[in-house]
Amino acid sequence: MATNHTEHYGLSQWEATDAVLRTDFNEDNAKIDAELARLEKEKTNLSTFGVIVDTLSATNGRLNDLTARVEALEAKM
């Protein structure tokens, strides 16, 4: 069993005198797998958010163009 663990994820860090156990590796792999899955989900959410921001920005640009055209037409009246 590992005497020490990493600061952020609690992964096993063995001393020379520690017994290395398969369960330590399995627990570490489960932690790594869970974090990778969380990061993938976060990346997907950020990607979706970026698409929404781009769409809103384009829509805002079109609305500004339409507003300018309406104002120009009103000025001619």
Buried (B, 14 or more C-beta within 10 A) or exposed (E): EBEEEEEEEEBBEBEEEBEEEEEBEEBBEEBEEEEEEEEEEEEEEEEEEEEEEEEEEEEEEEEEEEEEEEEEEEEEE
